[in-house]
């Protein structure tokens, strides 16, 4: 393999392991550098391929079968094999069991949107489940306890870094960059600006912690935040399949886990940043010794963590509004962003 291709498929910058490693004693170790960007590009491409493959070959066929079947049952016809369809004006005539089942254009549009949304959320559930599990394995190897995070900062900067940790962090950076591309490629939702702000802040903090040799605390933050990102898309998937009760149950679990992880546990990390770093870490800018945490950099990064928490509080308020409607009005835990707006907009265009 040509030397210029190798960085696209392997971890770059191998280094000698520490004399007494406190984690991953048998793993190869690496330092960080600009060639790591090549592996990030490869990960983004692989994620794009896997996302589309999962969407086109698994999620969309399943959702189409399930929702079409439910629609036929709703109209009083028992599904038996595939129905023949004929689109005519604002409706579609399906032949099922020798009887005609008429489906309006609005119903077809809702079905199509539900299928696409279900497939999109399916990729999120799969990715976050795998990455959270991998991140939990990484965290278990670190010599620290969650409610005593001071050990995360001891002997900083932690360089070189174990291969499994480096690969975990690079794939997470690649995922958020991939999400920015998707966010700008798809139809804009109500919270587009908030989502972009979240992703930009997250990517900045990840890159800063990566090249500043503070990967351990970044890994802990990712472990905390990824859990909710399993439950929320799962609740949406249940909603798009019209499984209202399961959707509400999963949404309730998501609401509880969001408060615990994104606020209580996240505040533990922020408190450690403000209390433990000044006591344990020497604030200095000395690139020749791998130290990039000057007082200015420290202030900027700590304030960005606070900004991230403020953004999450705003989102939690929106989540609580949905929960309140579920409890008081008996509504389902719907996505507040833009599905209904898209339906109305397309109907106006049709008219």
Secondary structure, DSSP 8 states (H G I E B T S, - for coil): --HHHHTTTS---EE---TT-SS-TTS-EE---TTHHHHHHHHHHHHHHHHHHHIIIIIHHHHHHHHHHHHHHHTT----S--EEEEETTEEEEEETTEEEEEEHHHHHHHHHHHHHHHHHHHHHHHHHHHHHHHHHHHHHSS-BTTBTHHHHTT-S--SEEHHHHHHHHHHHHHHHHHHHHHHHS---TTHHHHHHHHHHHHHHHHHHHHTT-HHHHHHHHHHHHTHHHHHHHHHHHHHTT-HHHHHHHHHHHHHHHIIIIIIIHHHHHHHHHHHHHHHS--EEEGGGTEEE-HHHHHHHHHHHHHHHHHHHHHHHHHHHHHHHHHHH-------SSHHHHHHHHHHHH-
